[in-house]
Amino acid sequence: MPTAITTPRAIRLVVEGQWTWYRRSWRASVVSSVLQPVLYLLALGIGVGTQIRPGGATGDLPYLQYLAPALVVASAVQTAAFESTFPVLSAFKWQRTYHGIAATPVSATQVALGQLAWVALRISVSAAAFLVVAGLLGALTSIGAVLSLVVATLTAVAFAAPVIAYSATIETEGQQFSVIFRFIVMPMTMFSGTFFPVEQLPEWVRPLVWLTPLWHGTELSRAVAFSTWEALGALGHLAFLLAMLAVGTHLAVRNFNRRLAI
């Protein structure tokens, strides 16, 4: 029986393994995780933004500055959706990477936690690159925007955890993932306050928006970026995201143990 190793070391080994692969293929993801959000910022923040006058809907800010803290969160969630679907399925079904790791002293639980840690690292780097470009474009209003990086990472990992748990149950070719992208990620991006306040939506839609992690992340990101946060509201958003992360992590660990026990 292999000698068990500590969880922090095991997580680091899983992340190192992911990084070893990613550093050879990172160019393929630059467009979707960095360039595409920057193009959205340019097209909407500067292009469409010239037709939008600062007012109550944007907190009396230029649209570019209103959009940036929310777009970094939305982009992080989109990246998390991809990293939590086909790569996880591949590591179970096609490449069987997880099975190889689990044959070492690294446990299935540690594999799951390592995968989550890798997603967090991957997202934080992409989000940081986006914020650097946004800062150069004058889209950041204060040093508080740095905290948007933390919020974006937390929101994305909170969304990624239950998706990873679901991906660990898939044994087909992954056709189910199209439902996640088309009917969860895309509507959530469009209607969770990224591009306009949710108060502009019909009243019956708003409760559905409040149940999405992206809305909580968007509200929290704007609050820290513009220094408009209130303790009770910020705690509420954090509580939702942390609860979603905790539940998703529990399910991911359970499903990884079940799958790798076979």
C-alpha positions as CSV (number, residue, x, y, z in Angstrom):
1,M,0.0,0.0,0.0
2,P,1.6,3.3,-1.0
3,T,2.4,5.7,1.8
4,A,0.0,8.6,1.9
5,I,1.3,12.1,1.5
6,T,0.0,15.4,3.0
7,T,-2.9,17.1,1.2
8,P,-1.1,20.4,0.5
9,R,1.8,18.5,-1.1
10,A,-0.6,16.3,-3.1
11,I,-2.5,19.3,-4.4
12,R,0.8,21.0,-5.4
13,L,1.8,17.8,-7.3
14,V,-1.5,17.8,-9.2
15,V,-1.2,21.5,-10.0
16,E,2.4,20.9,-11.2
17,G,1.2,18.1,-13.4
18,Q,-1.4,20.4,-15.0
19,W,1.1,23.2,-15.4
20,T,3.6,20.9,-17.1
21,W,0.9,20.2,-19.8
22,Y,-0.4,23.7,-20.0
23,R,2.9,25.5,-20.5
24,R,3.2,23.7,-23.8
25,S,-0.3,24.5,-25.0
26,W,-1.2,27.9,-23.3
27,R,-1.2,29.7,-26.6
28,A,-4.4,27.9,-27.6
29,S,-6.3,29.4,-24.7
30,V,-5.1,33.0,-24.9
31,V,-7.8,33.9,-27.4
32,S,-10.8,32.6,-25.3
33,S,-9.5,33.6,-21.8
34,V,-7.7,36.9,-22.4
35,L,-8.1,38.3,-25.9
36,Q,-11.8,37.7,-26.3
37,P,-12.7,39.5,-23.0
38,V,-10.5,42.4,-24.0
39,L,-12.3,42.6,-27.4
40,Y,-15.6,42.7,-25.5
41,L,-14.3,45.5,-23.4
42,L,-13.1,47.4,-26.4
43,A,-16.3,46.8,-28.5
44,L,-18.8,47.5,-25.7
45,G,-16.9,49.7,-23.3
46,I,-15.4,52.0,-25.8
47,G,-17.6,51.4,-28.9
48,V,-21.1,51.1,-27.5
49,G,-20.0,53.0,-24.5
50,T,-19.7,56.2,-26.5
51,Q,-23.4,56.1,-27.1
52,I,-24.2,55.7,-23.4
53,R,-24.2,58.8,-21.2
54,P,-23.0,58.3,-17.6
55,G,-26.1,58.2,-15.3
56,G,-27.9,56.4,-12.6
57,A,-27.8,53.1,-14.3
58,T,-24.0,53.1,-14.5
59,G,-23.5,54.8,-11.1
60,D,-22.5,58.1,-12.9
61,L,-19.5,56.3,-14.4
62,P,-18.5,56.0,-18.1
63,Y,-19.7,52.7,-19.4
64,L,-16.1,51.4,-19.9
65,Q,-15.5,51.8,-16.2
66,Y,-18.9,50.4,-15.3
67,L,-18.3,47.3,-17.5
68,A,-14.7,46.3,-16.6
69,P,-15.2,44.9,-13.0
70,A,-18.2,42.9,-14.1
71,L,-16.6,41.6,-17.3
72,V,-13.6,40.2,-15.5
73,V,-16.0,38.1,-13.4
74,A,-18.1,37.0,-16.4
75,S,-14.9,36.0,-18.3
76,A,-13.6,34.1,-15.4
77,V,-16.8,32.1,-15.1
78,Q,-16.7,31.3,-18.8
79,T,-13.2,30.0,-18.5
80,A,-14.1,28.0,-15.5
81,A,-17.0,26.4,-17.4
82,F,-14.6,25.1,-20.1
83,E,-11.9,24.0,-17.6
84,S,-14.4,22.1,-15.6
85,T,-16.0,20.1,-18.4
86,F,-14.1,18.5,-21.3
87,P,-10.6,18.5,-19.5
88,V,-12.2,16.7,-16.6
89,L,-14.0,14.2,-18.8
90,S,-10.8,13.6,-20.8
91,A,-8.8,13.0,-17.6
92,F,-11.3,10.3,-16.6
93,K,-12.3,8.7,-20.0
94,W,-9.7,9.3,-22.7
95,Q,-6.4,10.1,-21.2
96,R,-7.2,8.5,-17.8
97,T,-4.8,10.9,-16.1
98,Y,-6.7,10.8,-12.9
99,H,-6.5,7.0,-12.7
100,G,-2.7,7.3,-13.1
101,I,-2.5,9.9,-10.3
102,A,-4.7,7.9,-8.0
103,A,-2.4,4.8,-8.5
104,T,0.2,6.9,-6.6
105,P,0.1,7.9,-2.9
106,V,-2.2,10.8,-4.0
107,S,-5.8,10.0,-3.0
108,A,-8.9,10.6,-5.1
109,T,-9.9,13.4,-2.7
110,Q,-6.6,15.1,-3.2
111,V,-7.0,14.7,-7.0
112,A,-10.3,16.5,-6.8
113,L,-8.9,19.3,-4.6
114,G,-5.9,19.6,-6.9
115,Q,-8.1,20.0,-9.9
116,L,-10.0,22.8,-8.2
117,A,-6.7,24.5,-7.2
118,W,-5.6,24.3,-10.8
119,V,-8.8,25.9,-12.0
120,A,-8.3,28.7,-9.5
121,L,-4.7,29.3,-10.6
122,R,-5.6,29.2,-14.2
123,I,-8.5,31.7,-13.8
124,S,-6.5,34.1,-11.6
125,V,-3.7,34.4,-14.2
126,S,-6.2,35.1,-17.0
127,A,-8.1,37.6,-14.9
128,A,-5.0,39.4,-13.9
129,A,-4.0,39.7,-17.5
130,F,-7.4,41.2,-18.3
131,L,-7.2,43.7,-15.5
132,V,-3.8,44.8,-16.6
133,V,-5.1,45.6,-20.1
134,A,-8.3,47.2,-18.6
135,G,-6.0,49.4,-16.4
136,L,-4.0,50.5,-19.5
137,L,-7.3,51.4,-21.2
138,G,-8.4,53.6,-18.2
139,A,-11.2,51.2,-17.2
140,L,-10.2,50.9,-13.6
141,T,-11.1,53.7,-11.2
142,S,-9.1,52.8,-8.1
143,I,-6.7,50.3,-6.5
144,G,-9.8,48.5,-5.2
145,A,-10.1,47.0,-8.6
146,V,-7.3,44.6,-7.6
147,L,-9.9,43.0,-5.3
148,S,-12.0,42.2,-8.4
149,L,-9.3,39.6,-9.2
150,V,-10.1,37.9,-5.9
151,V,-13.8,38.1,-6.5
152,A,-13.5,36.8,-10.0
153,T,-11.5,33.8,-8.9
154,L,-13.8,33.0,-6.0
155,T,-16.9,33.3,-8.2
156,A,-15.4,31.2,-11.0
157,V,-14.3,28.4,-8.6
158,A,-17.6,28.4,-6.9
159,F,-19.2,27.8,-10.2
160,A,-16.5,25.3,-11.3
161,A,-16.9,23.0,-8.2
162,P,-20.4,21.6,-8.9
163,V,-19.6,21.5,-12.7
164,I,-16.5,19.4,-11.9
165,A,-18.6,17.2,-9.7
166,Y,-21.1,16.7,-12.6
167,S,-18.3,16.1,-15.1
168,A,-16.9,13.3,-12.9
169,T,-20.2,11.4,-13.5
170,I,-20.1,11.6,-17.3
171,E,-19.2,8.5,-19.2
172,T,-20.4,9.5,-22.7
173,E,-18.6,11.8,-25.2
174,G,-19.7,14.9,-23.3
175,Q,-22.7,15.9,-25.3
176,Q,-24.3,17.0,-22.1
177,F,-21.9,19.9,-21.8
178,S,-23.6,21.8,-24.6
179,V,-26.6,22.2,-22.2
180,I,-24.3,23.9,-19.6
181,F,-22.8,26.3,-22.2
182,R,-26.0,27.1,-24.0
183,F,-28.6,27.2,-21.2
184,I,-26.6,28.1,-18.1
185,V,-23.4,29.9,-18.9
186,M,-24.7,32.1,-21.8
187,P,-28.0,33.2,-20.2
188,M,-26.2,33.8,-16.9
189,T,-23.6,36.0,-18.7
190,M,-26.3,38.0,-20.5
191,F,-28.8,38.5,-17.6
192,S,-26.7,38.6,-14.4
193,G,-25.9,42.3,-14.5
194,T,-22.7,42.2,-16.4
195,F,-23.8,44.6,-19.2
196,F,-26.7,46.4,-17.5
197,P,-28.4,46.6,-14.1
198,V,-30.7,43.7,-13.3
199,E,-33.3,46.3,-12.2
200,Q,-33.9,46.8,-16.0
201,L,-35.3,43.2,-16.2
202,P,-38.9,42.3,-15.5
203,E,-39.6,41.7,-11.8
204,W,-40.4,38.0,-12.3
205,V,-37.0,37.4,-13.8
206,R,-35.0,39.0,-11.0
207,P,-35.3,36.2,-8.4
208,L,-33.8,33.8,-11.0
209,V,-30.9,36.1,-11.5
210,W,-30.3,36.3,-7.7
211,L,-29.8,32.6,-7.6
212,T,-26.8,32.8,-10.0
213,P,-23.2,33.0,-8.7
214,L,-22.4,35.4,-11.5
215,W,-24.8,38.0,-10.1
216,H,-23.3,37.8,-6.7
217,G,-19.8,38.0,-8.1
218,T,-20.7,40.9,-10.3
219,E,-22.3,42.9,-7.5
220,L,-19.3,42.2,-5.2
221,S,-16.7,43.0,-7.9
222,R,-18.3,46.4,-8.6
223,A,-18.7,47.1,-4.9
224,V,-14.9,46.6,-4.2
225,A,-13.8,48.3,-7.4
226,F,-15.9,51.4,-6.8
227,S,-15.6,51.3,-3.0
228,T,-19.4,51.3,-2.6
229,W,-19.6,48.1,-0.7
230,E,-21.8,47.7,2.4
231,A,-20.9,45.1,5.1
232,L,-24.3,43.3,5.1
233,G,-24.5,43.1,1.3
234,A,-20.9,42.0,0.9
235,L,-21.3,39.3,3.5
236,G,-24.4,38.0,1.8
237,H,-22.6,37.7,-1.6
238,L,-19.6,36.1,0.1
239,A,-21.8,33.6,2.0
240,F,-23.6,32.6,-1.2
241,L,-20.4,32.0,-3.1
242,L,-18.6,30.2,-0.3
243,A,-21.7,28.0,0.3
244,M,-21.8,27.1,-3.4
245,L,-18.1,26.3,-3.3
246,A,-18.4,24.2,-0.2
247,V,-21.3,22.1,-1.6
248,G,-19.6,21.8,-5.0
249,T,-16.3,20.7,-3.5
250,H,-18.1,18.1,-1.3
251,L,-19.9,16.7,-4.4
252,A,-16.7,16.7,-6.5
253,V,-14.7,14.8,-3.8
254,R,-17.5,12.3,-3.5
255,N,-17.8,11.7,-7.2
256,F,-14.0,11.5,-7.7
257,N,-13.8,8.8,-5.0
258,R,-16.6,6.9,-6.6
259,R,-15.2,7.1,-10.1
260,L,-11.6,6.3,-9.2
261,A,-12.6,3.4,-7.0
262,I,-13.7,1.5,-10.0
